[in-house]
Amino acid sequence: MKIYGLKNCDTCRKALKQLPDFSLVDVRAEAVPDAVLQAAHAQFGSKLVNTRSTTWRGLSEEERAEAPLALLRAHPALMKRPLIERDGELFLGWDKSVQAALGLG
């Protein structure tokens, strides 16, 4: 059971606090495993890329036009966070619906 995100991301820290049995995988230090990344892209599509991030704003038009998986491999911080993996199930973000799906609140 893992949370893929950034160790200094407030949202990831909130999720980790409520999910103490999960471990945080910092996507900058350790890449998201390719199988997980592909499954997440298949499930969430373009929602997986955070187009509101400072990383996104710093990209050129050519870079933004790249395929989402290539972008996420080159710039792991572009991934919407957190990406939560529990027993083969994937959840994206930390809103009320994700919390409810994980049995919280």
VODONU-95497 format. One record per atom (N, C-alpha, C): residue number from 1; residue in three letters; x, y, z. Coordinates in Angstrom, 2 decimals. Atoms other than C-alpha are relative to their C-alpha. Example, Ala and Ser with C-alpha at 12.3 -4.5 7.8 and 13.67 -1.06 7.14 Angstrom:
LODO  seq  type       xx       yy       zz
LODO    1   Ala     0.89    -1.19     0.00
LODO    1   Ala    12.30    -4.50     7.80
LODO    1   Ala     0.90     1.20     0.00
LODO    2   Ser    -0.82    -1.19    -0.06
LODO    2   Ser    13.67    -1.06     7.14
LODO    2   Ser    -0.77     1.09     0.73
END
This chain:
LODO  seq  type       xx       yy       zz
LODO    1   Met     0.85    -1.16     0.00
LODO    1   Met     0.00     0.00     0.00
LODO    1   Met     0.90     1.23     0.00
LODO    2   Lys    -0.94    -1.11     0.18
LODO    2   Lys     1.72     3.08    -1.27
LODO    2   Lys    -0.72     1.28    -0.41
LODO    3   Ile     0.42    -1.32     0.44
LODO    3   Ile     1.22     6.77    -1.75
LODO    3   Ile     1.14     0.56    -0.83
LODO    4   Tyr    -1.01    -0.59     0.88
LODO    4   Tyr     3.10     8.15    -4.74
LODO    4   Tyr    -0.23     1.51     0.00
LODO    5   Gly     0.12    -1.44    -0.07
LODO    5   Gly     3.77    11.84    -4.29
LODO    5   Gly     1.34     0.63     0.30
LODO    6   Leu    -1.22    -0.71    -0.39
LODO    6   Leu     6.29    14.32    -2.93
LODO    6   Leu     0.02     0.14     1.51
LODO    7   Lys    -0.08    -0.06    -1.46
LODO    7   Lys     7.56    14.33     0.64
LODO    7   Lys    -0.31     1.38     0.56
LODO    8   Asn     0.29    -1.35    -0.49
LODO    8   Asn     7.14    18.11     0.88
LODO    8   Asn    -1.35     0.53    -0.48
LODO    9   Cys     1.33    -0.37     0.46
LODO    9   Cys     3.61    18.14    -0.60
LODO    9   Cys    -0.98    -0.09     1.17
LODO   10   Asp     0.95    -0.02    -1.12
LODO   10   Asp     1.02    19.18     1.99
LODO   10   Asp    -1.11    -1.02    -0.15
LODO   11   Thr     1.09     0.95     0.23
LODO   11   Thr    -1.72    17.07     0.41
LODO   11   Thr     0.47    -1.43     0.23
LODO   12   Cys    -0.55     1.35    -0.21
LODO   12   Cys     0.51    13.98     0.40
LODO   12   Cys     0.21    -0.27     1.49
LODO   13   Arg    -0.20     0.16    -1.44
LODO   13   Arg     1.37    14.56     4.05
LODO   13   Arg    -1.32    -0.22     0.72
LODO   14   Lys     1.32     0.20    -0.60
LODO   14   Lys    -2.32    14.85     4.95
LODO   14   Lys    -0.48    -1.42    -0.24
LODO   15   Ala     0.42     1.36     0.34
LODO   15   Ala    -3.06    11.58     3.15
LODO   15   Ala     0.78    -1.02     0.83
LODO   16   Leu    -0.84     0.93    -0.75
LODO   16   Leu    -0.13     9.83     4.84
LODO   16   Leu    -0.37    -0.01     1.48
LODO   17   Lys     0.39    -0.10    -1.41
LODO   17   Lys    -1.27    11.07     8.25
LODO   17   Lys    -1.26    -0.82     0.26
LODO   18   Gln     1.25     0.75    -0.16
LODO   18   Gln    -4.71     9.52     7.72
LODO   18   Gln     0.13    -1.45    -0.42
LODO   19   Leu    -0.24     1.37     0.46
LODO   19   Leu    -3.26     6.37     6.16
LODO   19   Leu     1.35    -0.49     0.53
LODO   20   Pro    -1.29     0.32    -0.60
LODO   20   Pro    -0.51     5.36     8.61
LODO   20   Pro     0.60    -1.34    -0.45
LODO   21   Asp    -0.52     1.30     0.45
LODO   21   Asp    -0.20     1.83     7.16
LODO   21   Asp     0.60     0.08    -1.40
LODO   22   Phe    -0.52    -0.19     1.35
LODO   22   Phe     0.81     3.26     3.78
LODO   22   Phe     1.41     0.58     0.07
LODO   23   Ser    -1.33    -0.60     0.06
LODO   23   Ser     4.33     4.20     2.75
LODO   23   Ser     0.02     1.01    -1.14
LODO   24   Leu    -0.11    -1.04     1.01
LODO   24   Leu     5.22     7.33     0.81
LODO   24   Leu     1.17    -0.29    -0.92
LODO   25   Val    -1.05     0.13     1.00
LODO   25   Val     7.18     6.94    -2.40
LODO   25   Val     0.16     1.39    -0.62
LODO   26   Asp    -0.27    -1.33     0.55
LODO   26   Asp     8.74    10.30    -3.30
LODO   26   Asp     0.34    -0.17    -1.48
LODO   27   Val    -0.18     0.22     1.44
LODO   27   Val     8.40    10.45    -7.09
LODO   27   Val     1.22     0.70    -0.57
LODO   28   Arg    -1.23    -0.64     0.48
LODO   28   Arg    11.38    12.77    -7.43
LODO   28   Arg     1.20    -0.90     0.29
LODO   29   Ala    -1.13     0.86    -0.40
LODO   29   Ala    13.72    10.39    -5.58
LODO   29   Ala    -0.10    -1.38    -0.64
LODO   30   Glu     0.23     1.32     0.58
LODO   30   Glu    12.18     7.13    -6.83
LODO   30   Glu    -1.13     0.15    -1.00
LODO   31   Ala     1.04    -0.13     1.02
LODO   31   Ala    10.22     6.98   -10.04
LODO   31   Ala    -1.19    -0.90     0.32
LODO   32   Val     1.16     0.87    -0.10
LODO   32   Val     6.72     5.56   -10.14
LODO   32   Val     0.28    -1.20    -0.90
LODO   33   Pro    -0.23     1.18     0.86
LODO   33   Pro     7.04     1.95   -11.39
LODO   33   Pro    -0.81     0.11    -1.29
LODO   34   Asp     0.63    -0.17     1.30
LODO   34   Asp     6.19     1.84   -15.08
LODO   34   Asp    -1.38    -0.66    -0.07
LODO   35   Ala     1.29     0.69     0.03
LODO   35   Ala     3.38    -0.69   -14.60
LODO   35   Ala    -1.07     0.82     0.73
LODO   36   Val     0.95    -0.82    -0.76
LODO   36   Val     1.72     1.56   -11.99
LODO   36   Val    -0.34     1.26    -0.79
LODO   37   Leu     0.21    -1.22     0.79
LODO   37   Leu     2.17     4.65   -14.16
LODO   37   Leu    -0.92    -0.27    -1.19
LODO   38   Gln     0.84     0.34     1.15
LODO   38   Gln     0.63     2.92   -17.18
LODO   38   Gln    -1.43    -0.31     0.44
LODO   39   Ala     1.34     0.32    -0.52
LODO   39   Ala    -2.29     1.57   -15.12
LODO   39   Ala    -0.73     1.29     0.41
LODO   40   Ala     0.60    -1.28    -0.42
LODO   40   Ala    -2.89     5.05   -13.64
LODO   40   Ala    -0.42     0.82    -1.21
LODO   41   His     0.35    -0.74     1.22
LODO   41   His    -2.84     6.62   -17.11
LODO   41   His    -1.21    -0.63    -0.67
LODO   42   Ala     1.15     0.67     0.60
LODO   42   Ala    -5.26     3.99   -18.40
LODO   42   Ala    -1.29     0.33     0.77
LODO   43   Gln     1.17    -0.26    -0.84
LODO   43   Gln    -7.62     4.70   -15.48
LODO   43   Gln    -0.39     1.48     0.04
LODO   44   Phe     0.30    -1.42    -0.21
LODO   44   Phe    -7.32     8.49   -15.12
LODO   44   Phe     0.23     0.89    -1.21
LODO   45   Gly    -0.25    -0.77     1.23
LODO   45   Gly    -6.13     9.65   -18.56
LODO   45   Gly     0.71     1.31     0.27
LODO   46   Ser    -0.67    -1.30    -0.10
LODO   46   Ser    -5.24    13.32   -18.80
LODO   46   Ser    -0.06     0.60     1.40
LODO   47   Lys     0.09    -0.51    -1.37
LODO   47   Lys    -6.27    13.93   -15.16
LODO   47   Lys     1.28    -0.29     0.79
LODO   48   Leu    -1.23     0.38    -0.69
LODO   48   Leu    -2.97    12.31   -14.16
LODO   48   Leu     1.06     1.11    -0.06
LODO   49   Val    -0.95    -1.11     0.15
LODO   49   Val    -1.05    15.39   -15.39
LODO   49   Val    -0.59     1.25     0.64
LODO   50   Asn     0.46    -1.20    -0.70
LODO   50   Asn    -1.36    18.41   -13.10
LODO   50   Asn     0.38     1.23    -0.81
LODO   51   Thr    -0.26    -1.15     0.87
LODO   51   Thr    -1.68    21.30   -15.53
LODO   51   Thr    -0.09     1.32     0.76
LODO   52   Arg     0.04    -1.23    -0.81
LODO   52   Arg    -2.02    23.79   -12.65
LODO   52   Arg     1.30     0.19     0.79
LODO   53   Ser    -1.24    -0.06    -0.78
LODO   53   Ser     1.47    23.13   -11.27
LODO   53   Ser     1.01     1.00    -0.56
LODO   54   Thr    -1.07    -0.89     0.45
LODO   54   Thr     4.48    25.41   -11.43
LODO   54   Thr     0.90    -0.71    -1.01
LODO   55   Thr    -0.80     0.76     0.96
LODO   55   Thr     6.32    22.63   -13.26
LODO   55   Thr    -0.63     0.12    -1.39
LODO   56   Trp     0.72    -0.11     1.28
LODO   56   Trp     3.66    22.71   -16.01
LODO   56   Trp     0.18     1.39    -0.61
LODO   57   Arg    -0.13    -1.37     0.51
LODO   57   Arg     3.83    26.49   -16.29
LODO   57   Arg     1.41     0.28    -0.53
LODO   58   Gly    -1.38    -0.20     0.43
LODO   58   Gly     7.60    26.22   -16.77
LODO   58   Gly     0.35    -0.74    -1.28
LODO   59   Leu    -0.28     0.78     1.21
LODO   59   Leu     7.31    23.87   -19.77
LODO   59   Leu    -0.27     0.82    -1.25
LODO   60   Ser     0.24    -0.65     1.30
LODO   60   Ser     7.55    25.04   -23.36
LODO   60   Ser    -1.22    -0.66    -0.65
LODO   61   Glu     1.15     0.57     0.73
LODO   61   Glu     4.67    24.45   -25.79
LODO   61   Glu     0.35    -1.37    -0.58
LODO   62   Glu    -0.43     1.28     0.57
LODO   62   Glu     6.69    21.65   -27.41
LODO   62   Glu    -0.03    -1.10     1.07
LODO   63   Glu    -0.01     0.99    -1.09
LODO   63   Glu     7.16    19.91   -24.05
LODO   63   Glu    -1.42    -0.36     0.41
LODO   64   Arg     1.39     0.25    -0.39
LODO   64   Arg     3.47    20.29   -23.17
LODO   64   Arg    -0.72    -0.89    -0.99
LODO   65   Ala     0.63     0.80     1.05
LODO   65   Ala     2.58    18.60   -26.47
LODO   65   Ala     0.42    -1.47     0.06
LODO   66   Glu    -0.45     1.39    -0.10
LODO   66   Glu     4.44    15.41   -25.49
LODO   66   Glu    -1.09    -0.89     0.57
LODO   67   Ala     0.95     0.97    -0.55
LODO   67   Ala     2.54    12.25   -24.60
LODO   67   Ala     0.05     0.06     1.53
LODO   68   Pro     0.03    -0.11    -1.46
LODO   68   Pro     1.42    12.28   -20.94
LODO   68   Pro     0.99    -0.90     0.73
LODO   69   Leu    -0.93     0.91    -0.69
LODO   69   Leu     3.47     9.23   -19.94
LODO   69   Leu     1.45     0.45    -0.16
LODO   70   Ala    -1.36    -0.51     0.22
LODO   70   Ala     6.63    10.68   -21.50
LODO   70   Ala     0.25     1.22     0.87
LODO   71   Leu    -0.12    -1.19    -0.85
LODO   71   Leu     6.00    13.96   -19.68
LODO   71   Leu     0.21    -0.39     1.46
LODO   72   Leu    -0.10     0.41    -1.41
LODO   72   Leu     5.53    12.21   -16.34
LODO   72   Leu     1.31    -0.71     0.30
LODO   73   Arg    -1.30     0.64    -0.21
LODO   73   Arg     8.68    10.15   -16.80
LODO   73   Arg     1.11     1.05     0.06
LODO   74   Ala    -1.01    -1.06     0.04
LODO   74   Ala    10.69    13.29   -17.62
LODO   74   Ala    -0.14     0.98     1.16
LODO   75   His     0.29    -0.98    -1.07
LODO   75   His     9.02    15.48   -14.96
LODO   75   His    -0.96    -0.63     1.01
LODO   76   Pro     0.88     0.72    -0.93
LODO   76   Pro     7.68    13.30   -12.10
LODO   76   Pro    -0.87     0.92     0.85
LODO   77   Ala     0.78    -0.92    -0.83
LODO   77   Ala     6.48    16.36   -10.15
LODO   77   Ala    -1.26     0.49    -0.72
LODO   78   Leu     1.20    -0.39     0.75
LODO   78   Leu     3.89    16.95   -12.91
LODO   78   Leu    -1.21    -0.86     0.34
LODO   79   Met     1.10     0.91    -0.31
LODO   79   Met     1.82    14.04   -11.62
LODO   79   Met    -0.93     0.61     1.05
LODO   80   Lys     0.97    -0.42    -1.02
LODO   80   Lys    -1.37    14.97    -9.79
LODO   80   Lys     0.23    -0.88     1.21
LODO   81   Arg    -0.33     0.72    -1.23
LODO   81   Arg    -0.86    13.98    -6.19
LODO   81   Arg    -1.15     0.04     0.99
LODO   82   Pro    -0.77     1.24     0.04
LODO   82   Pro    -1.25    11.80    -4.38
LODO   82   Pro    -0.66    -1.03    -0.92
LODO   83   Leu     0.48     1.19     0.69
LODO   83   Leu    -1.57     8.65    -6.45
LODO   83   Leu     0.11    -1.11     1.04
LODO   84   Ile     0.04     0.99    -1.08
LODO   84   Ile    -2.62     5.99    -3.96
LODO   84   Ile    -0.26    -1.37    -0.60
LODO   85   Glu     0.14     1.37     0.47
LODO   85   Glu    -2.21     2.28    -4.62
LODO   85   Glu    -0.28    -0.90     1.20
LODO   86   Arg     0.38     0.92    -1.08
LODO   86   Arg    -4.02    -0.21    -2.39
LODO   86   Arg    -0.49    -1.29    -0.63
LODO   87   Asp     0.39     1.33     0.49
LODO   87   Asp    -4.17    -3.89    -3.28
LODO   87   Asp    -0.38     0.00    -1.48
LODO   88   Gly     0.24    -0.04     1.44
LODO   88   Gly    -3.99    -3.17    -7.00
LODO   88   Gly    -1.00     1.05    -0.45
LODO   89   Glu     0.94    -1.08     0.32
LODO   89   Glu    -6.61    -0.39    -6.82
LODO   89   Glu     0.73     1.33     0.02
LODO   90   Leu    -0.64    -1.31     0.05
LODO   90   Leu    -5.59     3.15    -7.76
LODO   90   Leu    -1.02     1.11     0.29
LODO   91   Phe     0.80    -1.16    -0.33
LODO   91   Phe    -6.96     6.42    -6.40
LODO   91   Phe     0.85     1.23    -0.29
LODO   92   Leu    -0.75    -1.20     0.36
LODO   92   Leu    -5.98     9.91    -7.55
LODO   92   Leu    -0.57     1.21     0.73
LODO   93   Gly     0.41    -1.20    -0.73
LODO   93   Gly    -6.08    13.04    -5.42
LODO   93   Gly    -0.34    -0.33     1.45
LODO   94   Trp     0.33     0.18    -1.40
LODO   94   Trp    -7.24    13.54    -1.86
LODO   94   Trp    -1.27     0.77     0.34
LODO   95   Asp     1.27    -0.66    -0.28
LODO   95   Asp   -10.82    14.75    -2.03
LODO   95   Asp    -0.90    -0.94     0.79
LODO   96   Lys     0.94     0.78    -0.83
LODO   96   Lys   -13.85    13.50    -0.11
LODO   96   Lys    -0.35    -1.34    -0.63
LODO   97   Ser     0.36     1.26     0.65
LODO   97   Ser   -14.68    10.85    -2.71
LODO   97   Ser     1.11    -1.05     0.14
LODO   98   Val    -1.13     0.92    -0.17
LODO   98   Val   -11.19     9.31    -2.51
LODO   98   Val     0.06    -0.47     1.45
LODO   99   Gln    -0.03     0.36    -1.41
LODO   99   Gln   -11.28     9.41     1.29
LODO   99   Gln    -1.12    -0.99     0.33
LODO  100   Ala     1.11     0.90    -0.24
LODO  100   Ala   -14.70     7.73     1.30
LODO  100   Ala     0.28    -1.39    -0.61
LODO  101   Ala    -0.33     1.27     0.66
LODO  101   Ala   -13.51     5.05    -1.17
LODO  101   Ala     1.02    -0.78     0.80
LODO  102   Leu    -1.01     0.66    -0.82
LODO  102   Leu   -10.62     4.31     1.19
LODO  102   Leu    -0.52    -0.32     1.40
LODO  103   Gly     0.61     0.34    -1.28
LODO  103   Gly   -13.02     3.95     4.11
LODO  103   Gly     0.25     1.02     1.10
LODO  104   Leu    -0.22    -1.06    -0.98
LODO  104   Leu   -12.24     7.26     5.82
LODO  104   Leu    -1.19     0.96    -0.03
LODO  105   Gly     1.04    -1.03    -0.09
LODO  105   Gly   -14.81     9.78     7.03
LODO  105   Gly    -1.23    -0.37    -0.69
END
